[in-house]
Amino acid sequence: MAGSKSVVMAALVANGAIAILKFFGFLLTGSAAMLSETYHSISDTGNQVFLLIGIRFSERERDRKHPFGYGKAQFFYSFLVSVFLFGIAGWESAKHGYNQLTAGGHGGGQHAGEAVEFLFISFTPPAWLDPLWVNYTVLLGAFAFETYALVKARAEMKRQIDRNDWSGYREAFRKTSDVTTLTALTEDTIALAGIVIALVGLFLEQQTGNPFFDRISALLIGIMLMGFALALAWENKRLLLGESLPTDEEQRLRDIVLQNEHVTEIIGFRTVYFGPNEIIVFADLQFDPTFDTEAIDNEITALESAMQDTNGDIRKVYIEPEL
């Protein structure tokens, strides 16, 4: 939990600073790509706030209404991030870029100052200030901040990959229950990709004098954000609905049970995530009929310890002996 919180805090500081820088660049230049990147960074900042709320809420002690605790709060708030923040930011970015393309809207440095009309502010940048280089400077600064946040997120995910003996990031994306770190890692990666797209669009506009490239960059950034929103929502859906352990990991637990010479049959076996790195196991087992109650209790205790030693994320094991 501490690792996830440090990742989110690093991303919150970085994205807050980046949002301010990008918005300042947009005000100076009126660039469509810079506005899309501003939407992007504002959503990233809101993302971290929601994730911190989820972490804080999930740390509450279990009670009568929630006997298994509040761990799923992180799944819920991460789902909100995907649907509302990234979805809205992606839609607004794509819509802005599309409107600029189809309506011949203003973009680039030639219309600097027009971006602040909605604030009823009359602002004209000084003649010596090159709007294009303002954007370059802002985006390169944002790249540095995002790289810092990405390094923190990757270090935490790498720690989880090593602990679970996963093959790499692809397997981690499919199997991890730590949606907080997963969201931060993916968001930082997408953010760097968005900055690169914006830089390429601005550079091509500078070289050709055609604002089309700046506007198409805004559209691409929006589409990318919406794609990420769908992928993240799908990952959270599986955990919100009560997903079990992956087949191979659950089979390892079944093998532990079957290796016990006093268990004759597995009648039922279920696993479920009740929070990031919080697994509960339910097993209905048939024991040797010659065993008395005390002997069965000892075997149940041994099985519980063996399964928890195999997977450190298992918080509770419920074993029901069947006749």
Beta strands, then each sheet from edge to edge (+ up, - down):
strand 1: 263-275
strand 2: 278-287
strand 3: 314-322
sheet 1: 1+ 2- 3-
end
